[in-house]
Amino acid sequence: SINLDAGAEEYDESRTKRQKKKLERV
């Protein structure tokens, strides 16, 4: 459970970074 939560956090972070990069491009 803890490992899954940590993985979810990392996934959210990477996804947010990707979204920010897309916004910066536009």
PDBQT receptor file of N, H, CA, C and O in Angstrom, charges set to zero:
ATOM      1  N   SER A   1       0.842  -1.203   0.000  1.00  0.00    +0.000 N 
ATOM      2  CA  SER A   1       0.000   0.000   0.000  1.00  0.00    +0.000 C 
ATOM      3  C   SER A   1       0.875   1.251   0.000  1.00  0.00    +0.000 C 
ATOM      4  O   SER A   1       0.652   2.173  -0.785  1.00  0.00    +0.000 OA
ATOM      5  N   ILE A   2       1.865   1.276   0.878  1.00  0.00    +0.000 N 
ATOM      6  H   ILE A   2       2.046   0.527   1.516  1.00  0.00    +0.000 HD
ATOM      7  CA  ILE A   2       2.759   2.450   0.930  1.00  0.00    +0.000 C 
ATOM      8  C   ILE A   2       3.488   2.597  -0.411  1.00  0.00    +0.000 C 
ATOM      9  O   ILE A   2       3.608   3.698  -0.948  1.00  0.00    +0.000 OA
ATOM     10  N   ASN A   3       3.965   1.480  -0.935  1.00  0.00    +0.000 N 
ATOM     11  H   ASN A   3       3.867   0.585  -0.499  1.00  0.00    +0.000 HD
ATOM     12  CA  ASN A   3       4.697   1.540  -2.204  1.00  0.00    +0.000 C 
ATOM     13  C   ASN A   3       3.786   2.066  -3.317  1.00  0.00    +0.000 C 
ATOM     14  O   ASN A   3       4.213   2.869  -4.146  1.00  0.00    +0.000 OA
ATOM     15  N   LEU A   4       2.538   1.611  -3.329  1.00  0.00    +0.000 N 
ATOM     16  H   LEU A   4       2.191   0.958  -2.654  1.00  0.00    +0.000 HD
ATOM     17  CA  LEU A   4       1.607   2.072  -4.360  1.00  0.00    +0.000 C 
ATOM     18  C   LEU A   4       1.382   3.571  -4.222  1.00  0.00    +0.000 C 
ATOM     19  O   LEU A   4       1.368   4.292  -5.220  1.00  0.00    +0.000 OA
ATOM     20  N   ASP A   5       1.204   4.047  -2.985  1.00  0.00    +0.000 N 
ATOM     21  H   ASP A   5       1.215   3.461  -2.174  1.00  0.00    +0.000 HD
ATOM     22  CA  ASP A   5       0.992   5.484  -2.772  1.00  0.00    +0.000 C 
ATOM     23  C   ASP A   5       2.193   6.280  -3.273  1.00  0.00    +0.000 C 
ATOM     24  O   ASP A   5       2.037   7.309  -3.931  1.00  0.00    +0.000 OA
ATOM     25  N   ALA A   6       3.390   5.797  -2.956  1.00  0.00    +0.000 N 
ATOM     26  H   ALA A   6       3.517   4.961  -2.421  1.00  0.00    +0.000 HD
ATOM     27  CA  ALA A   6       4.600   6.508  -3.384  1.00  0.00    +0.000 C 
ATOM     28  C   ALA A   6       4.654   6.528  -4.910  1.00  0.00    +0.000 C 
ATOM     29  O   ALA A   6       4.995   7.553  -5.501  1.00  0.00    +0.000 OA
ATOM     30  N   GLY A   7       4.327   5.427  -5.543  1.00  0.00    +0.000 N 
ATOM     31  H   GLY A   7       4.050   4.595  -5.063  1.00  0.00    +0.000 HD
ATOM     32  CA  GLY A   7       4.357   5.368  -7.005  1.00  0.00    +0.000 C 
ATOM     33  C   GLY A   7       3.330   6.331  -7.592  1.00  0.00    +0.000 C 
ATOM     34  O   GLY A   7       3.594   6.985  -8.601  1.00  0.00    +0.000 OA
ATOM     35  N   ALA A   8       2.173   6.416  -6.968  1.00  0.00    +0.000 N 
ATOM     36  H   ALA A   8       1.959   5.884  -6.148  1.00  0.00    +0.000 HD
ATOM     37  CA  ALA A   8       1.128   7.324  -7.452  1.00  0.00    +0.000 C 
ATOM     38  C   ALA A   8       1.610   8.762  -7.351  1.00  0.00    +0.000 C 
ATOM     39  O   ALA A   8       1.378   9.567  -8.253  1.00  0.00    +0.000 OA
ATOM     40  N   GLU A   9       2.288   9.082  -6.243  1.00  0.00    +0.000 N 
ATOM     41  H   GLU A   9       2.477   8.428  -5.511  1.00  0.00    +0.000 HD
ATOM     42  CA  GLU A   9       2.805  10.452  -6.073  1.00  0.00    +0.000 C 
ATOM     43  C   GLU A   9       3.811  10.766  -7.182  1.00  0.00    +0.000 C 
ATOM     44  O   GLU A   9       3.762  11.832  -7.795  1.00  0.00    +0.000 OA
ATOM     45  N   GLU A  10       4.719   9.828  -7.429  1.00  0.00    +0.000 N 
ATOM     46  H   GLU A  10       4.759   8.962  -6.931  1.00  0.00    +0.000 HD
ATOM     47  CA  GLU A  10       5.729  10.059  -8.479  1.00  0.00    +0.000 C 
ATOM     48  C   GLU A  10       5.042  10.220  -9.827  1.00  0.00    +0.000 C 
ATOM     49  O   GLU A  10       5.433  11.070 -10.627  1.00  0.00    +0.000 OA
ATOM     50  N   TYR A  11       4.011   9.402 -10.085  1.00  0.00    +0.000 N 
ATOM     51  H   TYR A  11       3.693   8.712  -9.435  1.00  0.00    +0.000 HD
ATOM     52  CA  TYR A  11       3.294   9.483 -11.355  1.00  0.00    +0.000 C 
ATOM     53  C   TYR A  11       2.640  10.860 -11.491  1.00  0.00    +0.000 C 
ATOM     54  O   TYR A  11       2.737  11.501 -12.537  1.00  0.00    +0.000 OA
ATOM     55  N   ASP A  12       1.976  11.305 -10.425  1.00  0.00    +0.000 N 
ATOM     56  H   ASP A  12       1.898  10.784  -9.575  1.00  0.00    +0.000 HD
ATOM     57  CA  ASP A  12       1.316  12.623 -10.456  1.00  0.00    +0.000 C 
ATOM     58  C   ASP A  12       2.346  13.723 -10.713  1.00  0.00    +0.000 C 
ATOM     59  O   ASP A  12       2.101  14.652 -11.484  1.00  0.00    +0.000 OA
ATOM     60  N   GLU A  13       3.504  13.604 -10.055  1.00  0.00    +0.000 N 
ATOM     61  H   GLU A  13       3.703  12.850  -9.429  1.00  0.00    +0.000 HD
ATOM     62  CA  GLU A  13       4.539  14.637 -10.238  1.00  0.00    +0.000 C 
ATOM     63  C   GLU A  13       5.001  14.687 -11.693  1.00  0.00    +0.000 C 
ATOM     64  O   GLU A  13       5.062  15.761 -12.292  1.00  0.00    +0.000 OA
ATOM     65  N   SER A  14       5.326  13.518 -12.264  1.00  0.00    +0.000 N 
ATOM     66  H   SER A  14       5.276  12.645 -11.778  1.00  0.00    +0.000 HD
ATOM     67  CA  SER A  14       5.810  13.487 -13.644  1.00  0.00    +0.000 C 
ATOM     68  C   SER A  14       4.726  13.987 -14.588  1.00  0.00    +0.000 C 
ATOM     69  O   SER A  14       5.017  14.691 -15.555  1.00  0.00    +0.000 OA
ATOM     70  N   ARG A  15       3.460  13.620 -14.307  1.00  0.00    +0.000 N 
ATOM     71  H   ARG A  15       3.224  13.048 -13.522  1.00  0.00    +0.000 HD
ATOM     72  CA  ARG A  15       2.374  14.065 -15.177  1.00  0.00    +0.000 C 
ATOM     73  C   ARG A  15       2.211  15.579 -15.083  1.00  0.00    +0.000 C 
ATOM     74  O   ARG A  15       2.012  16.251 -16.095  1.00  0.00    +0.000 OA
ATOM     75  N   THR A  16       2.296  16.109 -13.874  1.00  0.00    +0.000 N 
ATOM     76  H   THR A  16       2.458  15.564 -13.051  1.00  0.00    +0.000 HD
ATOM     77  CA  THR A  16       2.162  17.560 -13.686  1.00  0.00    +0.000 C 
ATOM     78  C   THR A  16       3.298  18.283 -14.400  1.00  0.00    +0.000 C 
ATOM     79  O   THR A  16       3.080  19.314 -15.037  1.00  0.00    +0.000 OA
ATOM     80  N   LYS A  17       4.515  17.741 -14.292  1.00  0.00    +0.000 N 
ATOM     81  H   LYS A  17       4.692  16.904 -13.774  1.00  0.00    +0.000 HD
ATOM     82  CA  LYS A  17       5.661  18.375 -14.962  1.00  0.00    +0.000 C 
ATOM     83  C   LYS A  17       5.421  18.399 -16.464  1.00  0.00    +0.000 C 
ATOM     84  O   LYS A  17       5.724  19.387 -17.131  1.00  0.00    +0.000 OA
ATOM     85  N   ARG A  18       4.872  17.301 -16.997  1.00  0.00    +0.000 N 
ATOM     86  H   ARG A  18       4.625  16.498 -16.455  1.00  0.00    +0.000 HD
ATOM     87  CA  ARG A  18       4.613  17.250 -18.441  1.00  0.00    +0.000 C 
ATOM     88  C   ARG A  18       3.586  18.312 -18.827  1.00  0.00    +0.000 C 
ATOM     89  O   ARG A  18       3.750  19.009 -19.829  1.00  0.00    +0.000 OA
ATOM     90  N   GLN A  19       2.525  18.430 -18.023  1.00  0.00    +0.000 N 
ATOM     91  H   GLN A  19       2.392  17.864 -17.210  1.00  0.00    +0.000 HD
ATOM     92  CA  GLN A  19       1.497  19.433 -18.315  1.00  0.00    +0.000 C 
ATOM     93  C   GLN A  19       2.092  20.835 -18.269  1.00  0.00    +0.000 C 
ATOM     94  O   GLN A  19       1.769  21.678 -19.106  1.00  0.00    +0.000 OA
ATOM     95  N   LYS A  20       2.959  21.084 -17.291  1.00  0.00    +0.000 N 
ATOM     96  H   LYS A  20       3.221  20.399 -16.611  1.00  0.00    +0.000 HD
ATOM     97  CA  LYS A  20       3.582  22.408 -17.178  1.00  0.00    +0.000 C 
ATOM     98  C   LYS A  20       4.427  22.682 -18.420  1.00  0.00    +0.000 C 
ATOM     99  O   LYS A  20       4.411  23.794 -18.946  1.00  0.00    +0.000 OA
ATOM    100  N   LYS A  21       5.161  21.681 -18.888  1.00  0.00    +0.000 N 
ATOM    101  H   LYS A  21       5.174  20.778 -18.460  1.00  0.00    +0.000 HD
ATOM    102  CA  LYS A  21       5.992  21.862 -20.086  1.00  0.00    +0.000 C 
ATOM    103  C   LYS A  21       5.102  22.223 -21.271  1.00  0.00    +0.000 C 
ATOM    104  O   LYS A  21       5.440  23.108 -22.057  1.00  0.00    +0.000 OA
ATOM    105  N   LYS A  22       3.968  21.541 -21.400  1.00  0.00    +0.000 N 
ATOM    106  H   LYS A  22       3.694  20.822 -20.762  1.00  0.00    +0.000 HD
ATOM    107  CA  LYS A  22       3.053  21.825 -22.509  1.00  0.00    +0.000 C 
ATOM    108  C   LYS A  22       2.562  23.262 -22.403  1.00  0.00    +0.000 C 
ATOM    109  O   LYS A  22       2.505  23.978 -23.403  1.00  0.00    +0.000 OA
ATOM    110  N   LEU A  23       2.207  23.686 -21.191  1.00  0.00    +0.000 N 
ATOM    111  H   LEU A  23       2.253  23.104 -20.378  1.00  0.00    +0.000 HD
ATOM    112  CA  LEU A  23       1.704  25.052 -21.015  1.00  0.00    +0.000 C 
ATOM    113  C   LEU A  23       2.805  26.060 -21.353  1.00  0.00    +0.000 C 
ATOM    114  O   LEU A  23       2.539  27.103 -21.951  1.00  0.00    +0.000 OA
ATOM    115  N   GLU A  24       4.036  25.742 -20.967  1.00  0.00    +0.000 N 
ATOM    116  H   GLU A  24       4.252  24.895 -20.481  1.00  0.00    +0.000 HD
ATOM    117  CA  GLU A  24       5.144  26.673 -21.245  1.00  0.00    +0.000 C 
ATOM    118  C   GLU A  24       5.349  26.822 -22.748  1.00  0.00    +0.000 C 
ATOM    119  O   GLU A  24       5.661  27.912 -23.229  1.00  0.00    +0.000 OA
ATOM    120  N   ARG A  25       5.175  25.727 -23.493  1.00  0.00    +0.000 N 
ATOM    121  H   ARG A  25       4.922  24.842 -23.102  1.00  0.00    +0.000 HD
ATOM    122  CA  ARG A  25       5.364  25.788 -24.947  1.00  0.00    +0.000 C 
ATOM    123  C   ARG A  25       4.370  26.764 -25.567  1.00  0.00    +0.000 C 
ATOM    124  O   ARG A  25       4.729  27.561 -26.434  1.00  0.00    +0.000 OA
ATOM    125  N   VAL A  26       3.127  26.697 -25.120  1.00  0.00    +0.000 N 
ATOM    126  H   VAL A  26       2.835  26.050 -24.416  1.00  0.00    +0.000 HD
ATOM    127  CA  VAL A  26       2.079  27.534 -25.731  1.00  0.00    +0.000 C 
ATOM    128  C   VAL A  26       2.201  28.972 -25.342  1.00  0.00    +0.000 C 
ATOM    129  O   VAL A  26       1.396  29.798 -25.773  1.00  0.00    +0.000 OA
TER     130      VAL A  26
